[in-house]
């Protein structure tokens, strides 16, 4: 929000000092999180097609599943629990908020997840929806599948290992766990 206001101009009634602006932005973030949490709890923002299916496939095959987000940890945990259910949520590790010093496109959050879960980054497949997330995953040495969203459809995904409009549920499934595994088997000779 700060970057946005610095670029487009601060609202007329916004605070003028840097400290007051930090507090103003913090209050906006808090309110945004409250509104978002309300939408999640009321199930007004459903999961994208195929997300639950892919997670179920991974968990059934004893594949570690993590959510890596720079969003507020409370909001991410609520999304995972409310939209995926408490049983799935109990098996998913969440890395969110300011658990790393730098946000995406820095790879720190993905490196933390790989280290914590004791998984070699080269054996990880990330599903992302933005160029910033893609850059973070690739910088961490991970494979990355992009599922475009309405917000990111025009971004540059040339470095992605695969690009789809969504994961998809049968009969309109775009990819599954087996496809993710196949990305890990490809060896490139440089």
KEDO-316303 format. One record per residue (C-alpha): residue in one letter; x, y, z. Coordinates in steps of 0.25 Angstrom, whole numbers, padded with zeros to 4 digits, always signed. Each point is the difference from the previous one (the first is absolute). Last residue first. Layout:
AXYZ;...
//
This chain:
X+0093-0110-0080;X-0006-0014+0000;X-0015+0001+0006;X-0005-0012+0008;X-0015-0001+0000;X-0004-0009+0012;X-0005+0011+0009;X-0010+0005-0010;X-0006-0014-0001;X-0003+0001+0014;X-0008+0012-0002;X-0008-0007-0011;X-0002-0012+0009;X-0006+0009+0011;X-0010+0006-0010;X-0002+0009-0012;X-0010+0007-0008;X-0013-0007+0005;X-0013+0003-0007;X-0006-0013+0002;X+0004+0000+0011;X+0004+0012+0009;X+0010+0011-0005;X+0014+0005+0003;X-0003+0013-0006;X+0003+0009-0012;X+0012-0008-0003;X+0015+0003-0001;X+0011-0010+0001;X+0015+0000+0004;X-0001+0015+0001;X+0011+0008-0005;X-0008+0007-0011;X-0011+0004+0010;X-0001+0015-0003;X-0012+0006+0006;X-0013+0002-0008;X-0009-0010+0007;X+0005+0005+0014;X-0013+0006+0006;X-0010-0009-0007;X+0008-0011+0005;X+0011-0009-0007;X+0004-0013+0005;X+0015-0001+0000;X+0007-0013+0002;X+0014+0002+0006;X+0012-0009+0001;X+0009+0004+0012;X+0014+0006+0000;X-0003+0010+0011;X+0001+0011-0011;X-0010-0008-0008;X-0010+0001+0011;X+0002+0014+0003;X-0001+0004-0015;X-0013-0008-0001;X-0006+0007+0012;X+0004+0014-0006;X-0006-0004-0013;X-0013-0004+0006;X-0009-0012+0002;X+0009-0010+0007;X+0000-0015+0001;X+0014-0005+0005;X+0006-0013-0003;X+0011-0004+0010;X+0011-0011-0003;X+0011+0010-0004;X-0003+0008+0013;X+0005-0013+0008;X-0011-0003+0010;X+0003+0001+0015;X-0014+0006+0003;X+0007+0011+0007;X+0011+0002-0010;X-0010-0001-0012;X-0010+0010+0007;X+0011+0010+0004;X+0006-0001-0014;X-0014+0003-0006;X-0002+0012+0009;X+0014+0005-0003;X-0001+0000-0015;X-0001+0015-0001;X-0011+0003-0010;X-0006+0000+0010;X+0002+0006+0014;X+0013+0003+0007;X+0003-0002+0015;X-0007-0014+0001;X-0011-0004+0009;X-0007+0014-0003;X-0013-0006-0003;X-0002-0014-0004;X+0006-0014+0000;X-0011-0010+0002;X+0002-0015+0001;X-0011-0008-0005;X-0005-0013+0007;X-0009+0006+0011;X-0006+0009-0011;X-0005-0013-0007;X-0008-0004+0012;X-0004+0014+0003;X-0007+0003-0013;X+0006+0004-0013;X-0008+0013-0001;X-0001+0004+0015;X+0013-0006+0005;X+0009+0005-0012;X-0007+0013-0001;X+0001+0003+0015;X+0014-0004+0001;X+0004+0009-0012;X-0008+0012+0007;X+0007-0003+0013;X+0013-0001-0006;X-0001+0014-0007;X+0004-0001-0015;X+0014-0003-0005;X-0005-0014-0003;X+0006-0014+0000;X-0010-0011+0001;X+0006-0013+0003;X-0003-0014-0004;X+0010-0012+0002;X-0003-0012-0009;X-0005-0012+0008;X-0008-0005-0013;X-0013+0002+0006;X+0004+0014+0005;X+0004+0003-0015;X-0012-0005-0006;X-0009+0007+0010;X+0008+0013-0002;X-0002-0001-0015;X-0015-0003+0002;X-0002+0012+0009;X+0006+0010-0009;X-0007-0006-0013;X-0009+0012-0003;X+0004+0013+0008;X-0005+0000+0014;X-0012+0007+0004;X-0001+0015+0004;X-0014+0002+0006;X+0003-0011+0010;X-0006+0009+0012;X+0013-0003+0007;X+0008+0004-0012;X-0008+0013-0003;X+0001+0004+0015;X+0015-0003+0000;X+0002+0009-0012;X-0007+0011+0007;X+0008-0001+0013;X+0013-0002-0009;X-0003+0013-0007;X-0003+0007+0013;X+0013-0004+0006;X+0008+0004-0013;X-0007+0014+0000;X+0004+0001+0015;X+0014-0003-0003;X+0000+0010-0012;X-0004+0011+0010;X+0010-0004+0010;X+0011+0000-0010;X-0006+0014-0006;X+0001+0005+0015;X+0015-0004+0001;X+0003+0006-0014;X-0007+0014+0003;X-0011+0005-0008;X-0012-0008+0004;X-0011-0003-0011;X-0011+0010-0002;X+0004+0004-0014;X+0002-0015-0005;X+0015-0003-0003;X+0005+0001-0014;X+0000-0010-0011;X+0014-0006+0002;X+0002+0003+0015;X-0014-0005+0002;X+0002-0013-0007;X+0014-0002+0007;X-0007+0002+0013;X-0011-0009-0003;
//
